[in-house]
């Protein structure tokens, strides 16, 4: 790892430089002295699909074989192998054989033995065009936790909302226990972040985090999914999650006729002669009381899986988080795309405050990705926002005005009141307490009026 020599001070300085390179970059490539990959840690393996290679093909070729515009003369890997000297922070536009193009920033070091380079180690970061922004999802993950099949920690949940902070604290406390946890919240509220975060802040973080997707379970496959198949030498989710966490995702989508089988599997303590030690986390995206009342959720299964319950509020009830979420993703995309200095105008944030966000944070993120793909300059304008959002807000405003054509004083007063509250919410970035203070009313009254006028 580098040509480390000399006294302890020099070694320490070189190791420090090496550690800094590792922390700044997303990908790690190690090659032999022929430039063939012997190790590759990618932030997102889907990139190999874009390159047009399987992992096996990649490891049986040199680094130059996979690119149209890379040769031994222009390759940093071949350069450091030949010279024995590192090449630091080298920027290079690369185009794969199938035409996929990206900008690479890399630092490459020789691996020395007896004064000769026997290989190279390269740390790199890739920058993509905005049309490739969908490939960046997995880049958000923590490198430390890749091996346990997770991406998030609890600290990744972006919020200043008081209620959400309370739920996060419950999640942190639950991480120190092994009792089953039920996560409730609409689609897109971040239940996956909380589930993975609980696992990664528990003593089980070195063990697997396995997901059982209830929406795919049928009478024909539920047994195989849970217990595996001897015929196919395939392990089931219970065996895979042993020692770790099993996420029972979208329990409300599991047919009630199959829920007894799931309950039986949750109660199993021994499988194939081996003791089972599994932490269960379950998610539902509908109201639990409604599910129970409609007999779509078995009470015995519910009580077995709901020892600790964490309820995630929808984005419309924590709109003060919208600027934080936007700033986070814009900074992230600025760091990983060729668009380096993107910002958004005030009209966009006002539009986002006025929208109801039925898809929650996931919809907000998708709206931002769409805006990036429509962007011509460096500022996101209202014209770049998806049409469905603009039309929805416009329709809501027109409905209010049409409903007040009678001229009744009460109707006109309520319409004016709604406009005032909406404007104050925009001024305070959606902070209810501060908005209530400026309007001279209680927070409870403001929340009632916001719900009444569909501002939350």
C-alpha positions in Angstrom: 0.0 0.0 0.0 2.2 2.7 -1.3 6.0 2.6 -1.1 6.3 2.9 2.6 9.8 3.3 3.9 12.0 5.5 6.1 11.5 6.3 9.8 8.3 6.0 11.8 7.3 9.7 11.1 7.4 9.2 7.3 5.5 6.0 7.6 2.9 7.7 9.7 2.5 10.6 7.3 2.1 8.2 4.4 -0.4 6.1 6.2 -2.3 9.3 7.1 -2.3 10.3 3.4 -3.5 6.8 2.5 -6.3 6.9 5.0 -7.5 10.3 3.8 -7.7 9.0 0.3 -9.8 6.0 1.4 -12.2 8.3 3.2 -12.7 10.7 0.3 -13.5 8.2 -2.4 -16.4 5.8 -3.1 -14.6 2.9 -4.9 -11.5 0.8 -4.3 -9.7 -1.2 -7.0 -6.7 -3.5 -6.4 -4.8 -5.0 -9.4 -1.9 -7.3 -9.9 1.2 -6.3 -11.8 -0.5 -7.0 -15.1 -3.3 -4.5 -14.4 -5.9 -7.3 -13.8 -8.4 -6.6 -11.1 -8.1 -8.8 -8.0 -10.4 -6.7 -5.8 -13.1 -4.1 -6.5 -15.3 -2.5 -4.0 -17.9 -0.4 -5.8 -20.3 2.0 -4.1 -23.0 0.6 -6.4 -22.6 -2.7 -8.2 -25.3 -1.6 -10.7 -22.6 0.4 -12.4 -21.1 -2.8 -13.7 -24.3 -3.4 -15.5 -24.0 -0.1 -17.2 -20.4 -0.9 -18.2 -21.8 -4.1 -19.7 -19.9 -6.6 -17.6 -20.6 -9.2 -15.0 -18.3 -9.2 -12.0 -16.7 -12.4 -13.3 -15.9 -10.8 -16.6 -14.5 -7.8 -14.9 -12.0 -9.8 -12.8 -10.8 -11.6 -15.9 -9.7 -8.5 -17.8 -7.3 -5.7 -17.4 -8.5 -2.2 -16.4 -8.0 -1.0 -20.0 -10.0 -3.7 -21.7 -13.3 -2.3 -20.6 -13.0 1.3 -21.9 -12.9 2.9 -25.4 -10.5 5.6 -24.4 -8.1 3.9 -21.9 -4.8 2.5 -22.9 -1.7 1.4 -20.9 -0.2 4.8 -21.7 -3.2 6.8 -20.3 -4.1 4.4 -17.4 -3.1 5.5 -13.9 -2.9 1.9 -12.8 -0.3 1.0 -15.5 1.5 4.3 -14.8 2.1 3.6 -11.1 3.0 -0.1 -11.8 5.7 1.1 -14.3 7.1 4.0 -12.2 6.5 2.9 -8.6 5.2 6.4 -7.9 1.6 7.3 -6.9 -0.6 9.4 -9.1 -2.9 11.6 -6.9 -6.2 13.3 -7.6 -6.2 12.6 -11.4 -9.3 13.6 -13.3 -10.2 11.6 -16.4 -13.3 11.3 -18.6 -13.9 7.5 -19.2 -16.2 5.9 -21.8 -16.9 2.2 -21.6 -17.1 -0.2 -24.5 -20.9 0.2 -24.6 -20.8 4.0 -24.5 -21.5 4.7 -20.8 -19.5 7.8 -19.9 -18.5 9.3 -16.6 -15.9 11.5 -15.0 -13.4 9.7 -12.7 -11.4 11.4 -10.0 -8.8 8.9 -8.6 -5.7 8.5 -6.5 -3.6 5.5 -7.4 -0.7 4.0 -5.3 1.8 1.2 -6.2 2.0 -1.9 -4.0 5.7 -2.5 -3.5 7.7 -5.6 -2.6 11.5 -5.6 -2.6 11.6 -2.3 -4.5 9.3 -3.6 -7.3 5.7 -2.7 -8.0 3.6 -5.9 -7.7 0.3 -4.2 -8.2 -1.7 -1.1 -7.6 -4.5 0.2 -5.4 -6.8 2.9 -6.8 -9.3 5.0 -4.9 -11.9 6.7 -7.1 -15.0 8.8 -7.2 -17.2 8.9 -10.2 -19.3 11.9 -11.4 -22.3 11.3 -13.6 -24.6 13.2 -15.9 -27.9 14.2 -14.4 -29.7 11.6 -16.6 -27.7 9.0 -14.6 -28.8 10.3 -11.2 -30.8 7.2 -10.4 -27.6 5.2 -10.0 -26.6 7.3 -7.0 -29.1 5.8 -4.5 -26.7 3.2 -3.1 -23.9 5.8 -2.7 -25.6 7.1 0.4 -24.7 4.0 2.3 -22.0 3.7 5.0 -19.1 1.6 3.8 -18.7 0.0 7.2 -22.2 -1.6 7.0 -22.2 -2.9 3.4 -21.5 -6.5 4.5 -24.6 -6.8 6.6 -26.9 -5.8 3.7 -27.8 -2.3 5.0 -27.4 1.2 3.8 -28.6 3.5 6.6 -28.0 4.5 10.3 -30.5 6.4 12.4 -28.4 9.5 12.0 -29.4 9.5 8.3 -33.0 10.4 9.0 -33.3 14.1 8.2 -35.6 16.0 10.6 -36.0 18.9 13.0 -39.6 18.0 13.7 -40.3 17.5 17.4 -42.6 14.5 17.0 -40.2 12.7 14.6 -37.3 13.4 17.0 -39.4 11.6 19.7 -39.9 8.6 17.4 -36.1 8.6 16.6 -35.3 8.5 20.3 -37.7 5.5 20.7 -35.9 3.8 17.9 -32.5 4.4 19.6 -33.7 3.0 22.8 -35.2 -0.1 21.1 -31.9 -0.8 19.4 -30.5 -1.8 22.8 -33.2 -4.5 23.2 -34.3 -7.5 21.2 -38.0 -7.1 21.5 -40.0 -7.0 18.2 -40.6 -3.5 16.8 -43.6 -2.4 14.6 -42.9 0.6 12.3 -46.0 2.4 11.0 -46.1 5.1 8.4 -47.3 5.9 5.0 -45.2 4.9 1.9 -42.2 7.0 1.6 -41.8 8.1 5.2 -38.5 6.3 5.7 -39.4 3.1 7.5 -36.4 1.4 5.8 -34.0 4.0 7.4 -35.4 3.4 10.8 -35.4 -0.4 10.5 -31.8 -0.5 9.3 -30.8 2.1 11.8 -32.1 0.0 14.7 -30.1 -3.0 13.4 -26.9 -1.0 13.0 -27.1 0.6 16.4 -27.7 -2.8 18.1 -25.2 -5.5 19.1 -26.4 -7.4 16.0 -24.8 -5.0 13.5 -22.2 -7.5 12.5 -24.9 -10.0 11.6 -27.2 -10.0 8.5 -30.2 -7.7 8.0 -32.6 -9.7 5.9 -35.8 -8.5 4.3 -39.0 -10.6 3.9 -41.2 -8.8 1.4 -44.8 -9.8 2.3 -46.2 -8.4 -1.0 -44.5 -11.3 -2.8 -45.6 -14.2 -0.6 -48.2 -16.6 -1.8 -49.5 -20.0 -0.7 -47.1 -21.6 -3.1 -43.9 -19.9 -2.0 -44.2 -18.8 1.6 -42.8 -22.1 3.0 -39.7 -21.9 0.7 -39.2 -18.2 1.5 -39.3 -18.8 5.2 -37.5 -22.2 5.5 -35.7 -22.7 2.2 -35.7 -25.7 -0.1 -33.7 -28.9 0.2 -34.2 -29.7 -3.5 -32.6 -26.4 -4.6 -30.1 -26.3 -1.7 -31.6 -22.8 -0.9 -31.7 -21.4 2.6 -34.8 -19.6 3.8 -35.1 -16.1 5.4 -35.1 -17.5 8.9 -31.7 -19.2 8.4 -30.3 -16.2 6.6 -31.3 -13.8 9.4 -30.2 -16.0 12.3 -28.2 -13.9 14.8 -29.3 -10.7 13.1 -32.6 -9.0 12.1 -35.5 -10.1 9.9 -37.5 -7.2 8.5 -41.1 -8.3 7.8 -41.9 -5.6 5.2 -45.4 -4.5 4.3 -47.2 -7.0 6.6 -50.5 -5.4 5.7 -50.1 -6.8 2.1 -49.9 -10.4 3.4 -53.1 -12.3 2.8 -54.8 -13.0 6.2 -55.0 -16.7 5.2 -51.1 -16.8 5.2 -50.6 -14.9 8.5 -51.0 -18.0 10.7 -48.0 -19.5 8.9 -45.9 -16.4 9.5 -46.9 -16.4 13.1 -45.8 -20.0 13.4 -42.4 -19.2 11.9 -41.9 -16.2 14.3 -42.4 -18.5 17.3 -39.9 -21.1 16.1 -36.8 -21.3 18.4 -35.0 -24.1 16.7 -34.6 -24.8 12.9 -32.8 -27.9 11.5 -31.4 -28.6 15.0 -29.9 -25.1 15.2 -31.2 -22.5 17.7 -32.7 -19.4 16.2 -31.9 -15.9 17.5 -33.7 -13.4 15.4 -34.7 -9.8 16.0 -38.0 -9.0 14.2 -38.9 -5.6 12.8 -42.2 -5.2 11.0 -43.6 -2.4 8.8 -47.1 -1.5 7.8 -48.1 1.5 5.6 -51.8 1.6 6.7 -53.6 2.5 9.9 -53.2 -0.4 12.3 -56.6 0.0 14.1 -58.3 0.0 10.7 -56.4 -3.2 9.7 -57.5 -4.9 12.9 -61.1 -3.7 12.6 -61.4 -4.9 9.0 -59.9 -8.3 10.0 -57.0 -7.9 7.5 -54.5 -8.3 10.3 -54.6 -11.2 12.8 -54.6 -9.9 16.4 -52.4 -12.7 17.6 -49.8 -11.9 15.0 -50.1 -8.2 15.7 -49.5 -8.6 19.4 -46.6 -10.9 18.8 -44.8 -8.4 16.5 -45.9 -5.2 18.2 -44.0 -5.1 21.5 -42.5 -1.7 20.6 -44.3 0.6 18.2 -42.7 3.6 16.3 -45.0 5.8 14.3 -43.5 7.9 11.5 -45.4 11.1 10.7 -46.0 12.0 7.0 -44.1 14.8 5.4 -47.2 17.0 5.3 -47.1 17.1 9.1 -43.5 18.0 9.2 -43.1 20.5 6.4 -40.3 22.3 8.3 -38.1 19.4 7.1 -38.6 20.2 3.4 -35.6 22.7 3.2 -33.3 20.3 5.1 -34.2 17.4 2.8 -33.8 19.5 -0.3 -30.4 20.9 0.9 -29.1 17.4 1.7 -29.9 15.9 -1.7 -28.8 18.9 -3.6 -25.4 18.9 -1.9 -25.2 15.1 -2.5 -26.0 15.4 -6.2 -23.6 18.4 -6.5 -20.9 16.2 -5.2 -21.6 13.2 -7.5 -22.8 14.7 -10.7 -21.3 17.0 -13.3 -23.7 19.7 -12.1 -21.6 21.2 -9.3 -23.4 24.4 -8.1 -27.1 23.7 -8.3 -29.5 25.6 -6.1 -33.2 26.3 -6.0 -35.2 29.6 -6.1 -37.6 30.8 -3.4 -40.7 30.1 -5.6 -39.8 26.4 -5.6 -39.8 26.1 -1.8 -43.1 28.0 -1.7 -44.6 25.6 -4.2 -43.3 22.6 -2.1 -44.8 24.0 1.1 -48.2 24.3 -0.7 -48.1 20.7 -1.9 -49.7 17.8 0.1 -46.9 15.2 -0.6 -48.9 12.0 -0.7 -45.7 10.1 -1.6 -43.8 11.8 1.3 -40.0 12.1 1.3 -39.7 9.5 -1.6 -41.9 11.7 -3.8 -39.9 14.8 -2.8 -36.7 13.1 -3.7 -38.2 12.0 -7.1 -39.4 15.5 -7.7 -35.9 16.8 -7.2 -34.4 14.1 -9.5 -36.9 15.1 -12.2 -35.9 18.8 -11.7 -32.3 17.9 -12.2 -33.0 16.1 -15.4 -34.9 19.2 -16.7 -32.3 21.6 -15.6 -30.5 23.9 -18.2 -28.6 26.2 -15.8 -27.6 26.0 -12.2 -30.9 27.0 -10.5 -34.0 24.9 -10.1 -37.0 26.9 -11.1 -40.8 26.2 -10.9 -40.7 25.2 -14.6 -38.4 22.3 -13.7 -40.8 20.9 -11.1 -43.0 17.9 -12.2 -46.3 19.0 -13.7 -48.4 16.9 -11.3 -47.2 19.0 -8.4 -47.8 22.3 -10.0 -51.3 21.3 -11.3 -52.3 19.9 -7.8 -51.3 23.2 -6.1 -53.0 25.2 -8.8 -56.2 23.1 -8.5 -56.3 23.4 -4.8 -56.0 27.2 -5.0 -58.7 27.4 -7.8 -61.1 25.2 -5.7 -60.8 27.6 -2.8 -61.5 30.6 -5.0 -64.5 28.9 -6.7 -66.0 27.8 -3.4 -66.0 31.5 -2.4 -67.8 32.9 -5.3 -71.0 33.3 -3.1 -69.5 36.4 -1.6 -70.5 35.3 1.9 -68.4 37.1 4.5 -67.5 33.8 6.3 -66.3 32.2 3.0 -64.2 35.2 2.0 -62.7 35.5 5.5 -61.7 31.8 5.5 -60.1 32.1 2.0 -58.1 35.2 3.2 -57.1 33.4 6.4 -55.8 30.5 4.4 -53.7 32.7 2.3 -52.2 34.5 5.3 -51.4 31.2 7.1 -49.8 29.8 3.9 -47.6 32.8 3.5 -46.5 32.8 7.1 -45.6 29.1 6.8 -43.5 29.9 3.8 -41.7 32.7 5.7 -40.9 30.4 8.6 -39.9 27.4 6.5 -42.9 25.5 7.8 -42.1 25.9 11.6 -45.5 25.7 13.3 -44.3 27.2 16.6 -42.7 30.2 15.0 -45.7 30.7 12.6 -48.1 30.6 15.5 -46.0 33.2 17.4 -46.1 35.5 14.4 -49.8 35.1 13.9 -50.5 35.6 17.7 -52.3 32.3 18.1 -51.6 29.0 19.9 -49.7 26.2 18.1 -52.7 23.9 18.7 -55.1 26.4 17.0 -52.7 26.9 14.1 -52.4 23.1 13.6 -56.2 22.8 13.5 -56.5 25.6 10.9 -53.7 24.1 8.8 -55.5 20.7 8.7 -58.8 22.5 8.0 -57.3 24.3 5.0 -55.2 21.3 3.9 -51.9 23.2 4.5 -50.4 20.2 6.3 
